[in-house]
Amino acid sequence: MKQFDFKKIREFREAAGMTQNDLARKMGIHSQQICEFESERMTGLNTRTLASLCDALGKVPNDFLSESRRPHEAQK
């Protein structure tokens, strides 16, 4: 089953040569939110924020999906 992978936000942001502040500015949100998304402290992402994130990084929602792991697999 695929799920949103918040770690990809940082991966794509860094590949684009952006800081958290740069991305937040492009999205019209506070940079603290970017930090919380990347550290998975905030895992709720509404459609407007997802659309803004995709626009800012030149991605589509499917780019942020990855196979989910079962809890015991994550510890390996």
MODA-V829179 format. One record per pair of residues at least 6 apart in sequence whose C-alpha atoms are under 7 Angstrom apart, sorted by the first residue. I is the first residue (numbers start at 1). J is the second residue. D is the distance in whole Angstrom. If there is no record, write none. Layout:
BEGIN
((I/J/D) (I/J/D))
END
This chain:
BEGIN
((1/67/6) (1/68/6) (2/65/6) (2/66/5) (2/67/4) (2/68/6) (3/65/5) (3/66/6) (3/67/6) (3/68/6) (4/64/6) (4/65/5) (4/66/7) (5/64/6) (5/65/6) (5/66/6) (6/37/6) (6/38/6) (6/40/6) (7/38/6) (8/64/6) (9/38/6) (10/38/6) (12/57/7) (13/57/7) (20/31/6) (20/34/6) (20/35/7) (21/31/5) (23/56/7) (24/30/6) (24/31/5) (24/34/6) (26/56/6) (27/52/5) (27/53/6) (27/56/6) (36/42/5) (37/43/6) (54/60/5) (54/61/7))
END
